[in-house]
Amino acid sequence: MTTPAFHLALSNGSASSAPNATDLGFVTGSVRLLLRLEGFAAFAAALAVYGRNDYSWTAFAVFFLAPDLLMLAYLAGPRAGALGYNVVHTYVLPVALVCFGFFGGAPIAAAGGLIWIAHIGFDRALGYGLKYPTAFSDTHLGGVGGRH
């Protein structure tokens, strides 16, 4: 994987000029807003389906933050941390889990997948995007905490 500075060097011939958010791969403006709204929509939809199926709200509360345990991978460095965080903060695995749960007759899997989707959507709505290996605060939705 190449660094944002390397991409910048390829795009304008110099890594010495100050990069802007778009050069680093961060979305900005109305696109960022739409992605955050999309995250909120995923959160709301997962909550609605979860509630409609009468799954345990206690389980929801207990497991809602479970995907964030993978942030411990940052103890091994930013590259490992970003990989760990990104694996559990994409929709691919939880959607597969929900499908398996609903179509395979495993309601506990469906409930777990819905909690997971709700977590990811909530994070995205707050502006926590997928991480770049440069630093925890460097995400596809811009910098965490107002950076970029």
Buried (B, 14 or more C-beta within 10 A) or exposed (E): EEEBBEBBBEEEEEBEEEBEBEBBBBBEEEEBEEBBEEBBEBBBBBBEBBEEEEBEEEBBEEBBEEBBEBBEBBEEEBBBBBBBBBEBBEBEBBBEBBEBBBEEEBEEBBBBBBBBBBBBBBBBBBBBBBBBBBBBBBBBBBBBEEEB
